[in-house]
Amino acid sequence: MVRTLTAALAMVVGLGAAPALAWSHPLHTTLAEVVIDDQGSLRVTLRAFADDFSAAVARHAGKPKPSDFGATDADVTSYIAATVVVQDLNGRRIPLEWSGARRTGELMWITVRAPGFRSLKGIRVAYSTLFESFPDQVNILQSNDNGRRHTVLFTASDGRSSKPIL
């Protein structure tokens, strides 16, 4: 019993001495939801780990990695434009407009929109967020179009290829 408590205490002290290890995570994944919202906009909400995402945004912007996982709206918008490409029925790129971001614990939630949509039918997405950072990165995209749900996986081996989301 004493040996177990000593080992547990040593582990807690060790984690305190190495905060970077205490906050690291083995998961390299993001999640995006694509829907048509009540205003008739195609809305993309992306969730990513704040540490990984802010480091990638900083690299993309040519800036040092922020210690507080922060990033400017302009830098985030530029990174999203480079790694989340939405195409219409004719293969044309749909420009996404910044809508906002929030942080909840270790997660970042980023929202972008494109106005003037009634359906996700024919929409294709290339979703390469964080592929440049992790060879085992997996991005999950979930869409919901009038109750029709669909999930699409993107891996680094997909590169920047687009996939239908319905």
C-alpha positions as CSV (number, residue, x, y, z in Angstrom):
1,M,0.0,0.0,0.0
2,V,2.8,2.4,0.9
3,R,4.7,1.5,-2.3
4,T,1.5,2.3,-4.3
5,L,1.0,5.6,-2.7
6,T,4.6,6.5,-3.1
7,A,4.5,5.6,-6.8
8,A,1.3,7.7,-7.3
9,L,2.8,10.7,-5.5
10,A,6.0,10.4,-7.6
11,M,3.8,10.4,-10.7
12,V,1.9,13.5,-9.6
13,V,5.1,15.3,-8.6
14,G,6.6,14.3,-12.0
15,L,3.6,15.7,-13.9
16,G,3.9,19.0,-12.0
17,A,7.6,19.2,-12.9
18,A,6.8,18.6,-16.6
19,P,3.6,20.6,-17.4
20,A,4.1,20.1,-21.1
21,L,3.7,16.3,-20.6
22,A,0.7,16.8,-18.4
23,W,-1.1,18.7,-21.2
24,S,0.0,16.6,-24.2
25,H,-2.4,14.3,-25.8
26,P,-2.1,11.4,-28.2
27,L,-5.1,12.3,-30.3
28,H,-4.6,14.1,-33.6
29,T,-8.1,14.7,-34.7
30,T,-10.5,17.5,-35.5
31,L,-14.2,17.5,-36.0
32,A,-16.2,19.7,-38.3
33,E,-20.0,20.0,-38.6
34,V,-21.5,21.3,-41.9
35,V,-25.2,22.4,-41.9
36,I,-27.5,24.9,-43.4
37,D,-28.5,27.2,-40.6
38,D,-31.7,29.1,-40.0
39,Q,-30.4,32.1,-41.9
40,G,-29.9,30.1,-45.1
41,S,-26.1,30.0,-44.7
42,L,-23.8,27.0,-45.1
43,R,-22.2,26.9,-41.7
44,V,-19.0,25.1,-40.8
45,T,-18.1,24.7,-37.2
46,L,-14.7,23.2,-36.6
47,R,-13.4,21.8,-33.2
48,A,-9.7,21.2,-32.7
49,F,-7.3,21.0,-29.7
50,A,-6.2,24.5,-28.9
51,D,-2.5,23.7,-28.6
52,D,-2.2,21.9,-32.0
53,F,-4.5,24.3,-33.8
54,S,-2.8,27.5,-32.5
55,A,0.7,26.1,-33.4
56,A,-0.5,25.3,-37.0
57,V,-2.1,28.7,-37.4
58,A,1.1,30.4,-36.2
59,R,3.3,28.4,-38.5
60,H,0.9,29.2,-41.4
61,A,1.2,32.9,-40.5
62,G,5.0,32.8,-40.2
63,K,4.8,33.6,-36.4
64,P,6.2,32.0,-33.3
65,K,4.0,29.4,-31.5
66,P,1.9,31.3,-28.9
67,S,2.3,30.4,-25.3
68,D,-1.4,31.0,-24.6
69,F,-2.7,29.1,-27.6
70,G,-4.1,32.4,-28.9
71,A,-4.3,33.4,-32.5
72,T,-5.7,36.5,-34.3
73,D,-9.0,36.2,-36.2
74,A,-7.2,37.1,-39.4
75,D,-4.6,34.3,-39.0
76,V,-7.3,31.8,-38.1
77,T,-9.3,32.8,-41.2
78,S,-6.3,32.5,-43.4
79,Y,-5.5,29.0,-42.1
80,I,-9.1,27.8,-42.4
81,A,-9.2,29.2,-46.0
82,A,-6.1,27.1,-46.8
83,T,-7.3,23.9,-45.1
84,V,-11.1,23.8,-45.4
85,V,-12.1,24.1,-49.0
86,V,-15.8,23.9,-49.8
87,Q,-17.0,23.5,-53.4
88,D,-20.4,23.9,-55.0
89,L,-22.1,21.6,-57.6
90,N,-19.9,23.0,-60.4
91,G,-16.6,22.5,-58.5
92,R,-16.3,26.3,-57.7
93,R,-14.7,27.2,-54.4
94,I,-17.2,28.7,-52.0
95,P,-15.7,31.6,-50.0
96,L,-16.2,31.2,-46.3
97,E,-16.7,34.2,-44.0
98,W,-15.4,34.5,-40.5
99,S,-18.2,34.0,-37.9
100,G,-16.4,33.6,-34.7
101,A,-14.3,31.4,-32.3
102,R,-14.4,30.4,-28.7
103,R,-12.2,28.3,-26.5
104,T,-13.6,25.7,-24.1
105,G,-10.9,24.2,-22.0
106,E,-8.4,22.5,-24.3
107,L,-10.6,22.9,-27.4
108,M,-11.1,25.6,-30.0
109,W,-14.4,26.1,-31.8
110,I,-14.2,28.0,-35.0
111,T,-17.2,28.9,-37.1
112,V,-17.3,30.2,-40.7
113,R,-20.3,30.7,-43.0
114,A,-21.3,31.1,-46.7
115,P,-24.7,32.8,-47.2
116,G,-27.3,31.8,-49.7
117,F,-27.8,28.0,-49.4
118,R,-30.8,25.8,-49.2
119,S,-29.2,22.4,-49.3
120,L,-25.9,20.6,-49.0
121,K,-26.7,18.5,-52.1
122,G,-23.6,18.4,-54.4
123,I,-21.3,20.1,-51.9
124,R,-17.8,18.7,-51.7
125,V,-15.2,19.5,-49.1
126,A,-11.4,19.1,-48.8
127,Y,-10.5,19.1,-45.1
128,S,-6.8,19.1,-44.6
129,T,-6.6,20.9,-41.2
130,L,-3.4,19.9,-39.3
131,F,-2.3,17.4,-42.0
132,E,1.0,19.4,-42.2
133,S,1.5,18.9,-38.4
134,F,0.8,15.2,-37.9
135,P,1.1,12.2,-40.3
136,D,-1.6,10.4,-38.3
137,Q,-4.1,13.3,-38.3
138,V,-7.7,12.3,-38.8
139,N,-10.4,14.9,-39.6
140,I,-14.0,13.9,-39.1
141,L,-16.7,15.9,-41.0
142,Q,-20.3,15.4,-40.1
143,S,-23.1,16.9,-42.2
144,N,-26.8,17.2,-41.6
145,D,-29.1,18.3,-44.5
146,N,-32.8,18.2,-43.5
147,G,-32.2,15.3,-41.2
148,R,-30.0,13.4,-43.6
149,R,-26.8,12.8,-41.6
150,H,-23.5,11.7,-43.1
151,T,-20.0,11.3,-41.7
152,V,-16.8,11.6,-43.9
153,L,-13.3,10.8,-42.7
154,F,-10.2,12.7,-44.0
155,T,-6.7,11.4,-43.4
156,A,-3.3,12.8,-44.3
157,S,-3.1,10.3,-47.2
158,D,-6.1,12.1,-48.7
159,G,-4.1,15.2,-49.1
160,R,-6.2,18.1,-50.4
161,S,-8.7,15.9,-52.3
162,S,-12.3,16.9,-52.0
163,K,-15.1,14.5,-51.1
164,P,-18.9,14.7,-51.3
165,I,-20.4,15.3,-47.8
166,L,-23.8,13.7,-48.4
